[in-house]
Amino acid sequence: MKDLNQSYDDGLLNEGKSYTVGTNDGKEFRHVVYKGTKLLNGKPLMVFETSGVATNFEKEQLTINPSFHTFTITETKENNNNG
């Protein structure tokens, strides 16, 4: 029997990892941590938490409708010393 409980995002995002997320209106959210999904009126929404840097270290929740999600970039902890 086919599993009907598959995630809409095919597991592309990992909980607890940091990402840069873009929406189709051109807005970009940097250094947000993916927390998972939640349902609003039966529709899954992606939930992120800000790093707190922009709001004097108070973390805020960011919820994005997958229909408006344009791109996600996985952030790494590496230091790039390119000169």
Secondary structure, 3 states (H helix, E strand, C coil): CCCCCCCCCCCCCCCCCEEEEEECCCCEEEEEEEEEEEEECCEEEEEEECCCCCCCCCCCEEEECHHHEEEEEECCCCCCCCC
